[in-house]
Amino acid sequence: MKKEKSKFIPLIFSIVDVLLFVFSFFMANYIIFDGQIPNPIFYNSLMGFGAVLWVGLNLKFDIYEVPRIIYMHKLLAKNLYTLITFVFLCGGLLFLATDYKFSRIFFYYLVGGFGTLIFLWRFVSYTLVKKYRRKGYNYSKILLVGLNQNILKLIDKVYFNANYGFQISGLFTDANITKDLEAYYKGKLSEIFGFLEKNRVDEIIVSLPYHQSKLINDLFRFADNNMIRVRVIPEFSEYLSQRFSINYIQHIPVMKLRSEPLKSFTNRFLKRAFDVVFSSIVVLLLFSWLFPIIAIIIKLTSKGPVFFVQKRTGQDGKTFDCLKFRSMTVNSDSDHVQATKNDKRVTKFGAFMRKTSIDELPQIINVLLNNMSLVGPRPHMLKHTEEYRVLVDKFMVRHFAKPGVTGWAQINGYRGETKQIKDMENRANADIWYVENWSFFLDVKIVVITAWSMFFKKDENAF
């Protein structure tokens, strides 16, 4: 017997959210007021208003609509954005709408406890949704029309993945099919409508060449008249290697060849706020005592300045002065020759700093000066930029983002000396992926992994 789709996931999410908010409210009440609320009417009204506002924001940002393809870090980042919005709205309304001396500590405990519980619940719930779909519930019945490399990739990576809850009702194509698809093959393109008349599907996935435009339009009309959703994979995307999106200007479709989350002012503001807050904490807690110690050791162990300042390529190709602790003896090749393994220019203390990435710490100052970010593509010396922009395809795309103290390429092992062109290609591809897939949660993840690696992981490429 076929298992029905679940229509109650959004309802379950909202009910649990309200219960968690109420629980957090009473826990904060118990911790701060020993269970005796000073003004029950005011605080209980706040509880009701807060619960309604939270559910409303989740509905506004489509948090309760769990996507078919679950990317955990993106969903958690979206939830964090909703939580930040909730906190600012609550804080602002309390300040503007009342002159009652509301307990700030109570508010901090309420928000902190609720935020922690929400993220735990979201992580568990998304995991449970995957498990629920693996058992055959909450599925979407799809019909595949056409067969090419894109369809094959989707079948292998998505439609065969039980976590996403897809059920292939049929495949129609005039092309030859492989043995693993024989069970889904229902006939040639001319036989589609006969199948659709007898079988119900939720969605039709179409990927056909332009000369099949009549069949495509006939499918659109049939789908509209029978309440079936249609998704189209443009055939040109098979040979177009870049990600793209389509916008409309005066009803004319215009294709955009790259997703850039940091083009959004909100995302740039969030990233910059994280940079400033985190860097300020590092300066206050770490630089105040560590910088003088490192500076003294550098001066005692080798001749030359404490800092090494080098022109590097920044965002949009603009140059800036990149700061580092000097790890080499003063030499005339520093702006032209990359550091190599057992490089004689590196001092003994410099070798230690490079192994632990301590030499990069002064770039926190670059972050505060706003010519670098905590996370982003690593900046290269000007000579390397000019060389690799010719040798590596799409190399300059990485400069769409502000350069970083650390980055996605670095935590994936693409750092240090680039002996072959392939080494730089791998690094550039990782940087471009970061530019196209940025999220606040991804930045936090990269910073945490970088900090962990500095103390607990030996990197053979750091020298």
Sequence and secondary structure as in RCSB ss.txt:
>XXXX:A:sequence
MKKEKSKFIPLIFSIVDVLLFVFSFFMANYIIFDGQIPNPIFYNSLMGFGAVLWVGLNLKFDIYEVPRIIYMHKL
LAKNLYTLITFVFLCGGLLFLATDYKFSRIFFYYLVGGFGTLIFLWRFVSYTLVKKYRRKGYNYSKILLVGLNQN
ILKLIDKVYFNANYGFQISGLFTDANITKDLEAYYKGKLSEIFGFLEKNRVDEIIVSLPYHQSKLINDLFRFADN
NMIRVRVIPEFSEYLSQRFSINYIQHIPVMKLRSEPLKSFTNRFLKRAFDVVFSSIVVLLLFSWLFPIIAIIIKL
TSKGPVFFVQKRTGQDGKTFDCLKFRSMTVNSDSDHVQATKNDKRVTKFGAFMRKTSIDELPQIINVLLNNMSLV
GPRPHMLKHTEEYRVLVDKFMVRHFAKPGVTGWAQINGYRGETKQIKDMENRANADIWYVENWSFFLDVKIVVIT
AWSMFFKKDENAF
>XXXX:A:secstr
      S HHHHHHHHHHHHHHHHHHHHHHHHHTT  SSHHHHHHHHHHHHHHHHHHHHHTTTTS  SS  HHHH
HHHHHHHHHHHHHHHHHHHHHH  S   HHHHHHHHHHHHHHHHHHHHHHHHHHHHHHHTT S EEEEEE  SHH
HHHHIIIIIT GGG EEEEEEE SS   GGGTTTEEE GGGHHHHHHH   SEEEE   GGGHHHHHHHHHHHHH
TT EEEE  GGGGT  S  EEEEETTEEEEE    GGGSHHHHHHHHHHHHHHHHHHIIIIIHHHHHHHHHHHHH
HSSS SEEEEEEE GGG EEEEEEE  B   TTTTTS   TT TTB HHHHHHHHHTGGGTTHHHHHHTTSSEEE
S    BHHHHHHHHHHSTTGGGGGGS  EEE HHHHTT  S   SHHHHHHHHHHHHHHHHH  HHHHHHHHHHH
HHHHHH   TT  
